[in-house]
């Protein structure tokens, strides 16, 4: 059996106010190409998407349209199994799932836990994101008298109960059935980045890797860096990572998907497949004139960049001048040499009201401010300052 594991698409996300829908279309199109034409010619039996399809519960229409477009393409070639993540609305993502064809399975309801999707000799158990506040009652043991005591308010207790249902079902399957679990969780030992939303509940967000012992492969979502959390068991746990960089803390990540092979009678084998990034990402630092003129920065002119300017005095028209060389600059900081720890954005360190207005308009509109805009900005500032003076 062969699966392609991906997660954390975050459709609808922006990067410092830059729309990423075209970049997302580019990397997801590469996933479709991998499924259509596997690099070694061996067919992929299913694509596993382990949560955070969207970046927020009510995604923009462009994000929904892109997800529909990619699903339509993928299901031409293979089965697709989708679970909800902590950014998704489980109800919205799962709408109409009962009407889907055998090529598409969306599991976003707690009622689906323990009900596998059977692919060849493998049972795939998709677990929706398990919010302890919602799941501690739904997953509590039941008796003839009704539900039992709610589970402890922790991710470990909820995941343990969900995996209990998985193992109960797996025990009814023929000997030799391979077991795959899709889970959106923070497994202990994973490395985080700046772009993941915390799932702390009751002060605890981690799930011990040992909970998954005895299963063949755990397709994880939530952390954006591809990685294998440390585990004391023979079970292979893997984060595929997000297919696109979503913060400057991810600039060193190799983004891609995970190819999972389950040979008969053998452990899971994983292979990382890289995805070409539509635009590279970099952090630059130095005096403004060096940043603008030095050939050493030439390789970053088409990258998304975060720039820290180290001039002792804040240069005029800072954002505009950087943008003249780096048209995709997203963030500008001013940190005078020898004053580490005092970094501020170009907007916050302006030496005049008109300079502040110029940087603000350039940052928001990605175009230089004209004199009319600066006049209005200055007038608004003066009126606000006058009002503050009267109330003091």
Buried (B, 14 or more C-beta within 10 A) or exposed (E): BBBBBBBBBBBBBEBEEEEBBEBBBBBBBBBBEBBEEBEEEEEBBBBBBBBBBBBBEEBBEBBBEBBEBBBEBBBEBBBBBBBBBBBBBBEBBBEEBEEBEEBBBBBBBBEBBBBBBEBEEBBBBBBBBBBBEBBBEBBBEEEEEEEEEBBBBBBBBBBBBBBBBBEEBBEEBEEEBBBBBBBBBBBBBBEEBEBBEEBEBEEBBBBBBEBBEEBBBBBBBBBBBBBBBEBEEEBBBBBBBBBBBBBBBBBEBEBBBBBBBBEEEEEBEBEBBEBEBBBBBBBBEBBBEBBBEEEEBEEBEEBBBBBBBBBEEBBBBBBBBBBEBBEBBBBBBBBBEEEEEEBBBBBEBBEEBBBBBBBBBBBEEBEBBEEEBBEEBBEEBEEEEEEEEEEE
